[in-house]
């Protein structure tokens, strides 16, 4: 397995930042002008309510408030199964439409612009608080505390603090270090990386421009 430098891996987005990742209520109205598209609504899919030609899902935002997400399919075939219960959808520049006569309204988005992360919003926010995930650099033990390190990191299998040159990177997500294949197998099952790997890999593909990557 080839070595992958920490600089090759983008840091984990700060999903705790409610300005960049606002709640449904904080998203602008579709009638507002001018608009800033550089925000991202994150929500957990709760239920498929597609009873018409427009696929519609009930989702819950970061404040656990339910709202409707209407998916507009402009071409190709939309895989409705991709938006299954419990996953997170990310909608760039989300706007609230249909807010009239005290109606809550909804969010509409093009199918090809919706990003999917295989976990719920609460877990994404929780993962944002884990320094071993958030940081671009490795971490090493210094006087009993975790300190950023450009040349050392912890093995995700055995937990040993080693030089990066002595470790190899997870080929799936690029976000976990291992001493060898034995430690990789241990980290996959015992340390829970099996569940995190797909999440981290999906997060790496997000195009957030210069926003969202700020550290806590």
C-alpha positions as CSV (number, residue, x, y, z in Angstrom):
1,X,0.0,0.0,0.0
2,X,1.5,3.4,-1.0
3,X,2.1,6.1,1.5
4,X,-0.3,9.0,1.3
5,X,0.7,12.4,2.8
6,X,-1.6,14.2,5.1
7,X,-1.6,17.1,2.7
8,X,-3.3,14.9,0.1
9,X,-6.4,14.6,2.3
10,X,-8.7,17.6,2.9
11,X,-9.6,18.3,6.5
12,X,-13.0,17.2,7.8
13,X,-15.6,20.1,7.3
14,X,-16.7,21.9,10.4
15,X,-20.4,20.8,10.4
16,X,-20.7,22.6,13.7
17,X,-20.6,25.9,11.9
18,X,-24.2,26.9,11.7
19,X,-23.4,29.9,9.4
20,X,-22.1,27.7,6.6
21,X,-24.4,24.8,7.5
22,X,-27.6,26.5,8.6
23,X,-30.9,25.0,9.7
24,X,-33.9,25.0,7.4
25,X,-35.3,28.1,9.1
26,X,-32.1,30.0,8.5
27,X,-32.0,29.3,4.8
28,X,-33.1,32.4,2.7
29,X,-36.5,32.6,1.1
30,X,-36.6,32.0,-2.6
31,X,-38.0,35.5,-3.0
32,X,-35.1,37.1,-1.2
33,X,-32.5,39.1,-3.2
34,X,-29.6,39.2,-3.5
35,X,-28.7,35.7,-2.5
36,X,-25.5,34.1,-1.2
37,X,-25.3,30.6,-2.5
38,X,-22.3,29.7,-0.3
39,X,-24.3,27.9,2.4
40,X,-25.1,24.2,2.7
41,X,-28.3,22.8,4.2
42,X,-27.6,19.5,5.9
43,X,-30.5,17.2,6.8
44,X,-31.3,13.6,7.6
45,X,-33.8,11.8,5.4
46,X,-36.7,10.5,7.4
47,X,-39.4,9.4,5.0
48,X,-40.1,9.0,1.3
49,X,-43.3,10.9,0.5
50,X,-43.1,10.7,-3.3
51,X,-46.8,10.5,-4.3
52,X,-46.4,12.7,-7.4
53,X,-44.0,13.2,-10.3
54,X,-41.7,15.2,-8.1
55,X,-39.8,13.0,-5.6
56,X,-40.4,14.4,-2.1
57,X,-38.7,13.5,1.1
58,X,-39.4,14.5,4.7
59,X,-36.0,15.4,6.3
60,X,-34.9,16.8,9.6
61,X,-32.3,19.6,9.8
62,X,-29.5,20.2,12.4
63,X,-32.2,21.5,14.9
64,X,-34.2,18.3,14.4
65,X,-37.0,20.3,12.6
66,X,-38.8,18.4,9.8
67,X,-39.3,19.9,6.4
68,X,-40.0,18.7,2.8
69,X,-37.3,18.3,0.2
70,X,-38.5,18.3,-3.4
71,X,-36.1,16.8,-5.9
72,X,-36.3,18.0,-9.4
73,X,-35.2,15.5,-12.0
74,X,-34.0,17.3,-15.2
75,X,-32.6,14.4,-17.1
76,X,-31.3,10.8,-16.8
77,X,-32.7,8.4,-14.3
78,X,-33.0,9.4,-10.6
79,X,-32.2,6.7,-8.2
80,X,-34.7,7.3,-5.5
81,X,-33.2,4.5,-3.4
82,X,-30.1,6.6,-2.9
83,X,-32.0,8.9,-0.6
84,X,-32.9,6.3,2.0
85,X,-33.8,6.8,5.6
86,X,-31.0,7.8,7.9
87,X,-28.6,9.3,5.4
88,X,-27.6,13.0,5.2
89,X,-28.4,15.1,2.2
90,X,-26.4,18.3,1.5
91,X,-28.0,21.0,-0.6
92,X,-25.8,23.9,-1.7
93,X,-27.5,27.4,-1.6
94,X,-30.8,25.9,-0.3
95,X,-33.8,28.3,-0.4
96,X,-37.2,28.0,1.2
97,X,-40.0,28.1,-1.3
98,X,-43.8,28.1,-0.8
99,X,-43.6,30.1,2.5
100,X,-47.0,31.8,2.3
101,X,-50.0,32.1,4.6
102,X,-48.0,30.8,7.5
103,X,-47.0,27.7,5.6
104,X,-43.6,26.3,6.5
105,X,-42.6,25.9,2.9
106,X,-40.1,23.5,1.4
107,X,-36.6,23.2,-0.2
108,X,-36.3,22.3,-3.9
109,X,-33.1,21.0,-5.4
110,X,-31.9,19.5,-8.7
111,X,-31.2,15.8,-8.3
112,X,-27.6,16.1,-9.6
113,X,-26.8,18.8,-7.1
114,X,-27.7,16.9,-4.0
115,X,-24.8,15.3,-2.2
116,X,-25.3,12.2,0.0
117,X,-23.3,11.2,3.1
118,X,-24.0,7.7,4.5
119,X,-24.7,8.8,8.1
120,X,-27.1,11.2,9.9
121,X,-26.5,14.9,10.6
122,X,-26.0,14.3,14.3
123,X,-23.1,12.0,13.7
124,X,-21.5,14.4,11.2
125,X,-21.6,17.2,13.8
126,X,-20.2,14.8,16.4
127,X,-17.3,13.7,14.0
128,X,-16.5,17.4,13.5
129,X,-15.5,17.5,17.2
130,X,-13.0,14.7,16.9
131,X,-9.5,16.2,16.4
132,X,-8.1,13.0,14.9
133,X,-10.7,13.4,12.1
134,X,-10.9,17.2,11.7
135,X,-7.2,17.9,11.4
136,X,-5.3,18.0,8.2
137,X,-2.1,17.2,10.1
138,X,-1.4,14.1,12.1
139,X,-1.6,14.0,15.9
140,X,1.0,12.8,18.3
141,X,1.1,12.5,22.1
142,X,3.1,15.3,23.7
143,X,3.3,15.3,27.5
144,X,0.1,13.3,27.7
145,X,-1.8,15.7,25.4
146,X,-2.7,15.5,21.7
147,X,-0.7,17.9,19.6
148,X,-0.7,18.5,15.8
149,X,2.2,16.8,14.2
150,X,3.4,16.9,10.5
151,X,5.5,13.8,10.9
152,X,3.8,11.6,13.5
153,X,0.3,10.0,13.8
154,X,-1.5,7.3,15.7
155,X,-2.1,3.9,14.3
156,X,-5.9,3.4,14.1
157,X,-5.5,-0.3,14.9
158,X,-3.1,-0.6,17.9
159,X,-3.1,3.1,18.9
160,X,0.7,3.4,18.8
161,X,2.2,6.9,18.2
162,X,4.6,6.5,15.3
163,X,6.4,8.4,12.6
164,X,4.3,8.8,9.5
165,X,7.1,7.2,7.4
166,X,6.4,4.0,9.4
167,X,2.7,4.0,8.7
168,X,0.4,3.4,5.7
169,X,-2.8,5.1,4.9
170,X,-6.3,3.7,4.4
171,X,-6.7,3.4,0.7
172,X,-10.5,3.9,0.9
173,X,-10.8,7.2,2.7
174,X,-7.2,8.4,3.2
175,X,-8.0,9.4,6.7
176,X,-6.7,6.6,8.9
177,X,-3.1,5.4,9.6
178,X,-2.0,1.8,10.1
179,X,1.3,0.0,11.1
180,X,0.5,-2.9,8.7
181,X,-2.3,-5.1,7.4
182,X,-2.9,-6.7,10.8
183,X,-3.5,-3.3,12.4
184,X,-5.7,-2.3,9.4
185,X,-7.8,-5.4,9.9
186,X,-8.1,-4.6,13.6
187,X,-9.0,-1.0,13.1
188,X,-11.6,-1.9,10.5
189,X,-13.5,-4.1,12.9
190,X,-12.5,-3.2,16.5
191,X,-12.0,0.6,16.1
192,X,-15.1,1.2,14.0
193,X,-13.4,2.3,10.9
194,X,-15.7,0.1,8.8
195,X,-18.5,2.5,9.6
196,X,-16.4,5.7,9.3
197,X,-14.6,4.9,6.0
198,X,-17.6,5.4,3.7
199,X,-18.5,8.6,5.5
200,X,-15.0,10.0,5.3
201,X,-14.7,9.0,1.6
202,X,-18.0,10.7,0.8
203,X,-17.0,13.8,2.7
204,X,-13.7,14.1,0.7
205,X,-15.7,14.4,-2.5
206,X,-17.6,17.5,-1.3
207,X,-17.0,20.7,-3.3
208,X,-17.2,23.4,-0.6
209,X,-14.9,25.8,-2.3
210,X,-13.1,27.8,0.4
211,X,-15.9,27.4,2.9
212,X,-16.7,24.7,5.4
213,X,-13.1,23.5,5.9
214,X,-12.4,25.8,8.9
215,X,-11.2,24.0,12.0
216,X,-12.8,24.2,15.4
